Amino acid sequence: MDEAGPSWVLIDQPDALAQMVEALRARRTIAVDTESNSFYAYHRRVCLIQISVPGTDYIVDPLAGMDLSPLGEIFADSRIQKVFHAAEQDIAGLWEDFRFQVTNLFDTMRAARLLGWPRAGLADLLWEHFGVRTDKRYQRYNWGQRPLSPEALRYAASSTCGEWPSRAAA
């Protein structure tokens, strides 16, 4: 657990996945991001799925060999809004790798562009509107390698935290 911020939970076992899915069913909004190995493989693969709710960041490890279909039900549930930033690659990866269909999507980058904001990158939005700096050291990390370092897991857990204030600003 990262004592400096919200708690995070690594989901790499079926019972942990079931508990997370049950907790997410009660939510109206979740923030989502994915990490892939696109810089290290010819065919990109989603290597982590991060889902945040206030107070908890879930890091789902799709490479752990679990049946992720219950998570697909969350993505398909139109009662739950999914907040992404620059969702195109995330949505493509979720469909190509798992056949997850995402409904009720809010993309903070598209919202920023619609509002005419000159910069729509997540780091720019967080800095300009909230004074929050983001750590970019792990943007090109090899997310397909296991085990993941504690620092990489902390980065992954924090990657969806910024989508909450960005959603509020838009």
Secondary structure, DSSP 4 states (H G I P E B T S, - for coil): --TTSSEEEEE-SHHHHHHHHHHHHT-SEEEEEEEE-TTT-SS--EEEEEEEETTEEEEE-GGG----HHHHHHHH-TTSEEEESSHHHHHHHHHHHH-PPP-SEEEHHHHHHHTT-S--SHHHHHHHHH------TTTT--TTSSSPPHHHHHHHHHTTTTHHHHHHH-
